[in-house]
Each structure stands twice: as structure tokens, then as C-alpha cells.
Amino acid sequence: MTARGRAFGGVALAAVYALRWESGELRLVETSGGSPAPYGLRDAYPLPARSPVADACRAGRPLWLDAAALAAYDDAPPAGLSLGVLPLGGDGDDSGVRDPIGCLVVVEREPDGFGPDRRGLLELYARHVGEGLRGGGPGARSVLGPGARGPAP
């Protein structure tokens, strides 16, 4: 993930979470835009638990949450933020991602969420990030790290 990609998407923060099967959680492996802590994001999310990150990964579909939708979560980020969570790396069709290897989380400092143009742009960026991780391209191992789900056979 690059600062250019984050800026191109117009987000305050972008974070990659890798799915770690041995622990059953999504672990933070890379960020762009600073620490995720001020945005209420954690270092790890249990896959079976209810959270925007785990929900999007399990569903295999992006979640676009404005401030009102985020308030429904127990561990919600600070008020006034919007969150996009996009599954990474699975082979899927237009209806969703199958077999994701993680999620891209993007934070917007506006409460109204992401418009259709920005969603499309961020979905393209997530596909690019996921393909790089799934295909084992340069840097994939450094992002995925030991114990993360690696590229498909």
C-alpha cells in the first residue's frame, strides 16, 4: 500500500488486515496515513466476532458505513467518521469475494460516507492490492507475514 494510493482514494487512513487462520483473526499488517488508534481501529479482530472488519471479510462484500451505521457497532470508531471495509484477494464475481485473504479498511473524516465514484475507485484499488497479495508479487510476503493466508495454490 502506498501513500499515493491512499491520497488517490482521498482517505484519511488506509489499513490492510491479513486473515490468520491459525488464530482465527484478522491482524493489522500495514497502514498508510498514520496510526489506526485515533480512528478506533484495533490491531486485530476475531473473525467470528461482530465488527465491520470481520463482517466484511466473512460476507466477502465491501461494507460502506457512514457515521450513523458505525454507531450500531459496540466498538464503534469516534463519531463523525465513515468507514469502508473491502475484502482482499479472493476470486469472486460482481456479487462478492470468495475466499478472502484479508481486508482493506479506509477511513474518511466525513460523517456522510463515500460517494459512488470514490467507492468505485477504492474497490479498484482493493482489487489491485488483493491481486498483489494473492499472486505473491513483490512485497506480498512482507505484508502477509508468517502465519497469514498465502497465495492460492
FIRO-877319 format. One line per field, with one value per residue: residue number from 1; residue in one letter; chain; x, y negated, z of N, C-alpha, C in turn. Coordinates in pm, 1 decimal. Layout:
# residues N
num <- NUM / ...
residu <- A / ...
chaine <- A / ...
nX <- X / ...
nY <- Y / ...
nZ <- Z / ...
caX <- X / ...
caY <- Y / ...
caZ <- Z / ...
cX <- X / ...
cY <- Y / ...
cZ <- Z / ...
This chain:
# residues 153
num <- 1 / 2 / 3 / 4 / 5 / 6 / 7 / 8 / 9 / 10 / 11 / 12 / 13 / 14 / 15 / 16 / 17 / 18 / 19 / 20 / 21 / 22 / 23 / 24 / 25 / 26 / 27 / 28 / 29 / 30 / 31 / 32 / 33 / 34 / 35 / 36 / 37 / 38 / 39 / 40 / 41 / 42 / 43 / 44 / 45 / 46 / 47 / 48 / 49 / 50 / 51 / 52 / 53 / 54 / 55 / 56 / 57 / 58 / 59 / 60 / 61 / 62 / 63 / 64 / 65 / 66 / 67 / 68 / 69 / 70 / 71 / 72 / 73 / 74 / 75 / 76 / 77 / 78 / 79 / 80 / 81 / 82 / 83 / 84 / 85 / 86 / 87 / 88 / 89 / 90 / 91 / 92 / 93 / 94 / 95 / 96 / 97 / 98 / 99 / 100 / 101 / 102 / 103 / 104 / 105 / 106 / 107 / 108 / 109 / 110 / 111 / 112 / 113 / 114 / 115 / 116 / 117 / 118 / 119 / 120 / 121 / 122 / 123 / 124 / 125 / 126 / 127 / 128 / 129 / 130 / 131 / 132 / 133 / 134 / 135 / 136 / 137 / 138 / 139 / 140 / 141 / 142 / 143 / 144 / 145 / 146 / 147 / 148 / 149 / 150 / 151 / 152 / 153
residu <- M / T / A / R / G / R / A / F / G / G / V / A / L / A / A / V / Y / A / L / R / W / E / S / G / E / L / R / L / V / E / T / S / G / G / S / P / A / P / Y / G / L / R / D / A / Y / P / L / P / A / R / S / P / V / A / D / A / C / R / A / G / R / P / L / W / L / D / A / A / A / L / A / A / Y / D / D / A / P / P / A / G / L / S / L / G / V / L / P / L / G / G / D / G / D / D / S / G / V / R / D / P / I / G / C / L / V / V / V / E / R / E / P / D / G / F / G / P / D / R / R / G / L / L / E / L / Y / A / R / H / V / G / E / G / L / R / G / G / G / P / G / A / R / S / V / L / G / P / G / A / R / G / P / A / P
chaine <- A / A / A / A / A / A / A / A / A / A / A / A / A / A / A / A / A / A / A / A / A / A / A / A / A / A / A / A / A / A / A / A / A / A / A / A / A / A / A / A / A / A / A / A / A / A / A / A / A / A / A / A / A / A / A / A / A / A / A / A / A / A / A / A / A / A / A / A / A / A / A / A / A / A / A / A / A / A / A / A / A / A / A / A / A / A / A / A / A / A / A / A / A / A / A / A / A / A / A / A / A / A / A / A / A / A / A / A / A / A / A / A / A / A / A / A / A / A / A / A / A / A / A / A / A / A / A / A / A / A / A / A / A / A / A / A / A / A / A / A / A / A / A / A / A / A / A / A / A / A / A / A / A
nX <- 85.1 / 49.8 / 129.5 / 52.6 / -156.3 / -342.2 / -383.7 / -480.0 / -723.5 / -842.3 / -864.5 / -840.8 / -703.4 / -563.0 / -570.4 / -436.7 / -555.5 / -465.6 / -581.8 / -546.3 / -528.3 / -454.8 / -495.7 / -747.9 / -815.4 / -819.3 / -540.7 / -369.4 / -150.1 / -36.2 / -26.5 / -131.0 / -106.9 / -83.2 / -125.9 / -367.9 / -508.0 / -623.0 / -851.5 / -1009.9 / -954.9 / -843.1 / -557.1 / -611.7 / -883.2 / -1117.0 / -1226.4 / -1483.8 / -1628.3 / -1847.4 / -1778.9 / -1698.0 / -1478.3 / -1446.2 / -1706.5 / -1725.1 / -1522.3 / -1611.0 / -1853.1 / -1760.9 / -1800.5 / -1784.8 / -1820.3 / -1981.3 / -1986.3 / -2149.1 / -2136.6 / -2366.3 / -2433.8 / -2205.4 / -2230.2 / -2392.5 / -2235.4 / -2076.9 / -1811.1 / -1749.7 / -1586.1 / -1463.6 / -1712.9 / -1838.8 / -1689.3 / -1646.4 / -1644.7 / -1492.2 / -1481.6 / -1312.5 / -1302.6 / -1012.5 / -828.1 / -965.5 / -1104.3 / -1364.0 / -1691.9 / -1902.8 / -2078.6 / -1946.9 / -1653.2 / -1487.0 / -1331.1 / -1153.0 / -838.5 / -793.8 / -860.6 / -906.1 / -914.0 / -1059.7 / -1063.0 / -1267.5 / -1288.9 / -1532.6 / -1878.1 / -2076.9 / -2013.8 / -1895.0 / -1908.7 / -2049.9 / -1853.6 / -1608.5 / -1626.1 / -1614.8 / -1355.0 / -1201.7 / -1268.6 / -1149.6 / -883.2 / -859.0 / -892.0 / -655.8 / -459.2 / -528.1 / -484.6 / -209.0 / -126.2 / -242.6 / -125.8 / 133.5 / 314.5 / 588.0 / 684.6 / 465.4 / 495.9 / 613.9 / 406.4 / 196.6 / 318.3 / 441.6 / 230.0 / 0.1 / -265.0 / -154.2 / -75.3 / -307.1 / -301.2
nY <- 116.4 / -220.9 / -565.6 / -725.4 / -579.8 / -593.5 / -870.2 / -909.0 / -779.9 / -950.6 / -923.6 / -935.4 / -744.6 / -430.9 / -84.5 / 243.8 / 559.5 / 886.2 / 1217.2 / 1455.4 / 1780.7 / 1965.9 / 1840.3 / 1745.8 / 1482.0 / 1142.1 / 961.5 / 656.0 / 548.6 / 353.0 / -1.8 / -320.5 / -657.0 / -708.1 / -619.1 / -369.2 / -385.4 / -642.4 / -642.2 / -452.2 / -192.0 / 143.0 / 360.0 / 620.7 / 832.6 / 1068.1 / 1323.5 / 1451.7 / 1267.8 / 978.8 / 710.0 / 430.8 / 498.8 / 783.2 / 859.7 / 775.5 / 930.2 / 1194.5 / 1188.9 / 1135.3 / 911.3 / 558.2 / 324.6 / 27.1 / -220.5 / -483.3 / -750.6 / -713.3 / -441.1 / -318.9 / -370.5 / -171.0 / 41.0 / 202.2 / 144.8 / -107.0 / -338.8 / -677.0 / -940.2 / -1096.6 / -988.8 / -794.0 / -465.2 / -234.6 / 101.0 / 341.8 / 658.0 / 857.0 / 1018.0 / 1258.4 / 1489.9 / 1387.5 / 1284.8 / 1024.1 / 1023.5 / 1062.6 / 1141.0 / 1444.4 / 1661.8 / 1476.2 / 1313.5 / 1122.8 / 781.2 / 450.2 / 153.1 / -159.4 / -494.3 / -774.5 / -1116.8 / -1240.0 / -1243.0 / -1150.1 / -939.6 / -745.9 / -844.8 / -721.2 / -734.1 / -745.0 / -506.4 / -320.7 / -372.3 / -304.0 / -34.7 / 67.4 / 17.2 / 182.8 / 431.5 / 438.0 / 433.9 / 674.6 / 860.3 / 838.8 / 939.9 / 1197.5 / 1306.5 / 1323.7 / 1126.1 / 880.7 / 798.6 / 917.1 / 1122.9 / 977.0 / 814.5 / 994.3 / 1166.0 / 1414.0 / 1691.2 / 1582.9 / 1612.5 / 1738.0 / 1694.5 / 1835.2 / 2182.1
nZ <- 0.0 / -73.4 / 2.5 / -202.2 / -315.9 / -106.1 / -93.5 / -350.2 / -332.2 / -159.5 / 120.2 / 482.3 / 624.3 / 545.9 / 587.5 / 599.2 / 671.7 / 746.1 / 703.9 / 944.7 / 978.6 / 1177.0 / 1420.2 / 1391.7 / 1328.7 / 1206.3 / 1134.6 / 1175.2 / 929.7 / 775.7 / 734.0 / 604.4 / 640.0 / 904.5 / 1254.3 / 1333.7 / 1570.0 / 1663.8 / 1511.7 / 1610.5 / 1538.1 / 1578.6 / 1651.5 / 1589.0 / 1487.2 / 1588.9 / 1375.2 / 1400.3 / 1550.3 / 1589.6 / 1398.1 / 1188.1 / 1022.8 / 1044.1 / 968.6 / 696.4 / 582.5 / 630.3 / 485.4 / 232.2 / 84.8 / 15.3 / 282.6 / 338.9 / 551.4 / 698.6 / 945.6 / 1106.6 / 1061.8 / 1161.2 / 1431.0 / 1524.4 / 1591.8 / 1866.7 / 1934.4 / 1817.5 / 1591.9 / 1660.1 / 1670.4 / 1372.9 / 1169.8 / 869.9 / 733.1 / 515.0 / 426.7 / 260.5 / 121.9 / 47.7 / -211.8 / -282.5 / -521.5 / -706.5 / -820.6 / -950.3 / -740.4 / -504.0 / -296.5 / -292.2 / -64.0 / 83.1 / 166.3 / 345.5 / 448.8 / 322.8 / 491.6 / 494.5 / 604.7 / 639.7 / 707.9 / 708.7 / 797.9 / 626.2 / 459.5 / 173.5 / -161.0 / -475.6 / -686.4 / -548.6 / -409.5 / -620.0 / -715.2 / -487.6 / -465.6 / -697.5 / -629.8 / -403.8 / -526.3 / -675.6 / -470.7 / -342.0 / -551.7 / -578.8 / -330.6 / -333.1 / -560.7 / -487.0 / -546.7 / -562.5 / -239.6 / -118.5 / 73.2 / 278.9 / 355.0 / 411.7 / 597.1 / 839.9 / 898.3 / 794.4 / 556.4 / 260.9 / -92.8 / -329.2 / -423.0
caX <- 0.0 / 132.5 / 66.8 / -9.5 / -285.1 / -429.8 / -418.6 / -560.3 / -857.9 / -894.7 / -899.2 / -753.7 / -623.1 / -586.4 / -506.5 / -454.1 / -566.1 / -447.5 / -652.1 / -455.0 / -613.6 / -419.8 / -551.3 / -885.8 / -833.8 / -765.7 / -434.9 / -318.2 / -15.2 / 19.9 / -111.7 / -85.4 / -180.6 / -63.8 / -170.8 / -511.9 / -568.6 / -713.6 / -973.5 / -1081.2 / -923.2 / -757.6 / -451.7 / -665.8 / -1026.7 / -1152.9 / -1311.7 / -1623.8 / -1692.0 / -1913.7 / -1705.8 / -1701.9 / -1370.7 / -1480.4 / -1831.1 / -1696.5 / -1441.0 / -1697.7 / -1952.8 / -1695.0 / -1852.0 / -1747.9 / -1913.3 / -1965.6 / -2057.1 / -2141.4 / -2127.5 / -2485.1 / -2422.7 / -2096.6 / -2276.7 / -2459.8 / -2135.7 / -2038.7 / -1675.1 / -1751.9 / -1486.3 / -1515.1 / -1822.2 / -1801.4 / -1607.8 / -1706.3 / -1552.1 / -1511.1 / -1406.1 / -1317.8 / -1230.2 / -897.7 / -758.1 / -1039.5 / -1155.9 / -1508.0 / -1756.2 / -1956.7 / -2160.7 / -1864.8 / -1522.0 / -1482.5 / -1201.8 / -1066.9 / -717.1 / -788.5 / -944.6 / -856.4 / -1002.4 / -1033.5 / -1132.7 / -1299.0 / -1319.2 / -1665.4 / -1978.4 / -2175.2 / -1971.8 / -1825.7 / -1995.4 / -2032.3 / -1727.4 / -1499.3 / -1640.2 / -1561.1 / -1209.8 / -1144.3 / -1285.5 / -1042.1 / -757.6 / -860.1 / -865.6 / -513.1 / -386.6 / -556.4 / -416.4 / -67.5 / -108.4 / -279.2 / -31.8 / 268.1 / 400.1 / 690.4 / 639.4 / 349.6 / 533.5 / 638.0 / 276.7 / 121.2 / 391.8 / 427.2 / 103.0 / -113.1 / -304.8 / -70.5 / -136.8 / -377.4 / -215.8
caY <- 0.0 / -339.9 / -692.2 / -773.9 / -511.3 / -649.6 / -1005.6 / -895.0 / -744.6 / -1059.1 / -877.6 / -979.3 / -630.1 / -301.6 / 21.0 / 379.7 / 666.0 / 1018.3 / 1325.3 / 1554.2 / 1895.6 / 2037.1 / 1769.8 / 1709.6 / 1337.6 / 1050.2 / 885.2 / 538.8 / 574.3 / 234.9 / -120.2 / -439.6 / -770.6 / -721.7 / -513.2 / -346.6 / -402.3 / -756.8 / -615.2 / -345.3 / -61.2 / 225.9 / 437.4 / 749.6 / 856.6 / 1209.5 / 1343.5 / 1481.0 / 1159.0 / 873.9 / 585.4 / 402.9 / 569.3 / 925.7 / 875.8 / 764.0 / 1045.0 / 1313.1 / 1174.5 / 1128.8 / 792.0 / 433.1 / 255.2 / -117.7 / -261.7 / -624.1 / -765.7 / -655.1 / -295.1 / -278.9 / -381.7 / -46.2 / 136.2 / 179.5 / 89.2 / -199.9 / -446.4 / -806.3 / -999.8 / -1184.1 / -917.8 / -691.0 / -354.1 / -139.0 / 223.8 / 413.6 / 785.4 / 864.5 / 1134.7 / 1376.8 / 1498.0 / 1369.2 / 1216.0 / 894.6 / 1036.2 / 1066.9 / 1205.3 / 1576.1 / 1699.6 / 1358.9 / 1329.8 / 1010.7 / 665.9 / 313.6 / 63.9 / -300.0 / -584.3 / -907.3 / -1208.0 / -1297.5 / -1150.2 / -1108.8 / -821.9 / -750.0 / -852.0 / -612.0 / -743.5 / -707.6 / -362.2 / -250.1 / -389.0 / -224.9 / 106.9 / 99.3 / 19.1 / 304.1 / 544.3 / 433.2 / 477.1 / 817.0 / 938.7 / 841.9 / 1032.8 / 1333.1 / 1353.5 / 1334.4 / 1026.9 / 822.7 / 744.0 / 986.4 / 1192.6 / 881.7 / 766.6 / 1103.0 / 1211.4 / 1555.2 / 1731.4 / 1529.3 / 1693.5 / 1702.9 / 1701.5 / 1959.7 / 2274.5
caZ <- 0.0 / -83.1 / 38.1 / -324.9 / -327.4 / -3.8 / -137.1 / -471.5 / -287.3 / -78.9 / 254.2 / 590.2 / 666.2 / 481.9 / 665.3 / 548.2 / 772.1 / 686.0 / 771.2 / 1002.5 / 1007.0 / 1299.9 / 1535.5 / 1362.1 / 1339.4 / 1105.9 / 1200.7 / 1105.5 / 878.1 / 710.8 / 732.2 / 536.4 / 692.3 / 1048.7 / 1342.7 / 1327.5 / 1702.7 / 1676.0 / 1436.0 / 1678.0 / 1480.4 / 1664.2 / 1585.2 / 1545.6 / 1501.7 / 1575.0 / 1257.7 / 1430.3 / 1625.1 / 1512.0 / 1377.6 / 1044.1 / 953.6 / 1036.5 / 892.6 / 552.7 / 541.5 / 627.0 / 378.9 / 102.5 / 16.1 / 82.4 / 371.6 / 333.7 / 671.9 / 737.8 / 1091.0 / 1169.5 / 1055.5 / 1250.9 / 1569.6 / 1560.3 / 1640.9 / 2006.5 / 1940.6 / 1704.4 / 1586.3 / 1707.0 / 1592.3 / 1263.1 / 1071.1 / 785.0 / 716.0 / 407.4 / 450.2 / 133.5 / 124.7 / -42.2 / -260.7 / -322.2 / -656.9 / -697.6 / -931.2 / -908.7 / -620.5 / -383.3 / -297.0 / -228.8 / -9.6 / 102.1 / 245.9 / 438.1 / 416.9 / 319.1 / 566.5 / 464.8 / 695.6 / 587.9 / 818.6 / 687.4 / 850.1 / 526.0 / 386.2 / 45.6 / -277.4 / -571.2 / -759.9 / -458.2 / -383.4 / -736.7 / -715.0 / -378.1 / -499.2 / -792.1 / -553.8 / -321.2 / -615.7 / -707.1 / -350.2 / -324.4 / -655.2 / -543.4 / -218.5 / -374.9 / -660.7 / -431.9 / -610.3 / -477.8 / -112.7 / -63.7 / 195.8 / 386.7 / 400.3 / 473.1 / 714.9 / 872.9 / 956.5 / 720.6 / 441.5 / 146.9 / -224.2 / -362.4 / -499.2
cX <- 89.5 / 56.1 / -3.0 / -146.8 / -385.9 / -476.7 / -509.3 / -705.0 / -920.5 / -933.7 / -797.8 / -657.6 / -662.1 / -508.0 / -537.1 / -453.4 / -554.9 / -518.9 / -551.4 / -538.3 / -581.3 / -476.1 / -696.4 / -913.8 / -776.8 / -667.5 / -391.1 / -175.8 / 46.2 / -80.0 / -47.2 / -171.8 / -170.1 / -114.1 / -321.2 / -583.1 / -660.6 / -847.1 / -1053.1 / -1057.3 / -825.4 / -651.0 / -503.1 / -815.5 / -1051.8 / -1251.2 / -1456.3 / -1699.1 / -1758.8 / -1828.7 / -1714.5 / -1597.9 / -1405.5 / -1606.7 / -1806.3 / -1617.5 / -1527.5 / -1796.7 / -1889.2 / -1741.6 / -1804.9 / -1860.3 / -1881.1 / -2050.5 / -2038.8 / -2142.1 / -2246.1 / -2477.0 / -2312.5 / -2140.1 / -2346.6 / -2363.6 / -2095.0 / -1905.6 / -1657.1 / -1636.2 / -1546.5 / -1621.9 / -1766.2 / -1715.9 / -1695.4 / -1599.1 / -1592.1 / -1424.3 / -1424.3 / -1238.2 / -1122.0 / -870.1 / -836.2 / -1077.6 / -1306.7 / -1562.2 / -1811.9 / -2037.4 / -2077.1 / -1733.8 / -1534.9 / -1340.6 / -1108.3 / -944.2 / -700.7 / -881.7 / -861.6 / -959.2 / -962.3 / -1121.9 / -1147.8 / -1337.9 / -1453.4 / -1770.8 / -2072.3 / -2132.8 / -1906.2 / -1927.5 / -1963.9 / -1900.0 / -1610.5 / -1506.6 / -1580.6 / -1409.6 / -1144.7 / -1161.7 / -1179.9 / -907.6 / -749.3 / -834.0 / -717.0 / -428.8 / -405.6 / -487.7 / -267.3 / -39.9 / -134.9 / -175.9 / 110.6 / 365.1 / 501.6 / 630.0 / 523.4 / 383.5 / 558.0 / 507.1 / 199.6 / 187.4 / 367.6 / 290.0 / -18.5 / -144.9 / -227.0 / -146.4 / -202.7 / -284.1 / -239.9
cY <- -122.4 / -462.8 / -750.2 / -709.7 / -565.7 / -788.0 / -1001.3 / -862.6 / -850.9 / -1019.1 / -928.1 / -868.6 / -509.7 / -197.9 / 156.0 / 475.6 / 798.8 / 1122.6 / 1430.6 / 1671.4 / 1960.0 / 1969.6 / 1728.0 / 1561.2 / 1265.3 / 959.7 / 769.6 / 566.3 / 452.5 / 120.3 / -228.6 / -554.2 / -786.1 / -601.3 / -494.0 / -374.2 / -524.2 / -738.0 / -499.5 / -207.5 / 11.9 / 296.9 / 570.3 / 754.9 / 1005.7 / 1226.2 / 1374.5 / 1366.7 / 1058.8 / 747.2 / 556.2 / 484.0 / 717.1 / 948.2 / 870.8 / 884.5 / 1170.9 / 1306.6 / 1174.7 / 1010.3 / 667.2 / 384.7 / 107.2 / -174.3 / -410.4 / -630.0 / -701.1 / -502.0 / -244.0 / -281.1 / -254.5 / 59.9 / 100.0 / 106.3 / -10.7 / -299.3 / -577.1 / -861.6 / -1087.9 / -1118.8 / -825.8 / -585.9 / -272.1 / -18.9 / 311.5 / 543.4 / 788.7 / 1007.1 / 1255.2 / 1372.4 / 1487.3 / 1305.7 / 1084.8 / 903.0 / 1044.0 / 1139.7 / 1340.1 / 1599.9 / 1579.4 / 1392.1 / 1215.3 / 900.5 / 538.8 / 228.8 / -78.8 / -385.9 / -720.0 / -995.2 / -1277.9 / -1197.4 / -1090.9 / -990.3 / -851.3 / -753.1 / -740.8 / -616.5 / -699.8 / -559.7 / -282.3 / -256.4 / -302.6 / -75.2 / 152.1 / 109.9 / 145.1 / 427.6 / 553.5 / 481.8 / 627.1 / 904.7 / 948.0 / 938.9 / 1176.3 / 1390.6 / 1364.6 / 1237.9 / 969.7 / 761.1 / 818.6 / 1056.4 / 1094.1 / 825.7 / 876.8 / 1153.9 / 1359.6 / 1581.6 / 1674.4 / 1621.2 / 1649.5 / 1711.1 / 1836.2 / 2050.6 / 2261.7
cZ <- 0.0 / -37.6 / -84.3 / -343.9 / -228.0 / -46.5 / -259.4 / -435.6 / -200.2 / 61.4 / 356.3 / 631.7 / 582.0 / 560.7 / 601.1 / 666.0 / 699.4 / 770.9 / 815.7 / 1052.7 / 1139.8 / 1423.9 / 1513.5 / 1372.6 / 1219.0 / 1177.6 / 1112.2 / 1060.0 / 811.3 / 718.4 / 647.3 / 587.9 / 841.9 / 1124.8 / 1329.8 / 1460.7 / 1713.3 / 1602.6 / 1496.1 / 1621.3 / 1569.6 / 1580.7 / 1531.6 / 1572.4 / 1489.8 / 1459.6 / 1294.4 / 1499.0 / 1532.0 / 1514.6 / 1228.5 / 966.7 / 935.8 / 953.4 / 741.6 / 503.0 / 530.5 / 510.5 / 240.4 / 19.0 / 89.2 / 174.6 / 363.0 / 446.3 / 697.8 / 890.8 / 1161.7 / 1171.3 / 1148.5 / 1396.7 / 1616.6 / 1613.6 / 1782.9 / 2018.3 / 1826.1 / 1709.8 / 1638.1 / 1612.8 / 1481.5 / 1156.3 / 987.6 / 758.1 / 594.7 / 437.2 / 327.9 / 143.5 / 17.2 / -87.0 / -302.2 / -468.5 / -646.2 / -822.4 / -877.5 / -779.7 / -492.6 / -403.5 / -227.4 / -179.4 / 9.4 / 186.0 / 345.9 / 393.6 / 409.2 / 391.5 / 534.1 / 553.8 / 628.4 / 706.4 / 804.4 / 733.2 / 745.3 / 440.2 / 252.7 / -67.8 / -376.5 / -647.9 / -672.8 / -424.3 / -499.0 / -742.1 / -607.1 / -401.6 / -600.0 / -719.8 / -467.7 / -406.7 / -650.2 / -588.0 / -329.4 / -425.9 / -626.7 / -430.4 / -260.5 / -470.9 / -610.4 / -496.6 / -514.5 / -351.9 / -49.8 / 66.8 / 309.3 / 439.4 / 471.4 / 599.1 / 742.5 / 934.9 / 886.6 / 606.2 / 321.7 / 16.6 / -249.1 / -440.1 / -647.6
